[in-house]
Amino acid sequence: MEISRRTDYALRILLDLARSDAEPISVRTIAGRQDVPYAFARGIGRELVSAGLAESSRGVNGGLVLARDPGDISMLEVVEAMQGPISCAVCTSDPGWCSRMGGCSVHRVWTGADEMLKEYLGSKSLGGLLESEGGR
């Protein structure tokens, strides 16, 4: 599994929002601060709102804010919101893909890797990332 640039940008956007103390920030401002192309940031912002990770408001003082406390948003949620379910191999996300399902010893390894990655990313929150950088 590879973390996409879109997912990396989403995490940077969310961390920027987490530092804002619940004040709405315009997507243009975040894009500039995080060096994310504006059009890309707008699309990511919509996806984050759809996933329930951010909320948006319109108007002069509008923008994005986190939908929940940073400590309650896991990296797993962000990755899955941007890329879909975690999967190291096609056979772990599509059981009909391989004719060897059920008797394949390698499938068990990929399934275990998926579970370990989900557990690890699920244990890391935006709040924890902020704490590790001294931001909170």
Secondary structure by P-SEA (a helix, b strand, c coil): ccccaaaaaaaaaaaaaaacccccccaaaaaaaacccaaaaaaaaaaaaaaccbbbbbcccbbbccccccccccaaaaaaacccccccccccccccccccccccaaaaaaaaaaaaaaaaaaaccaaaaaaaaccc
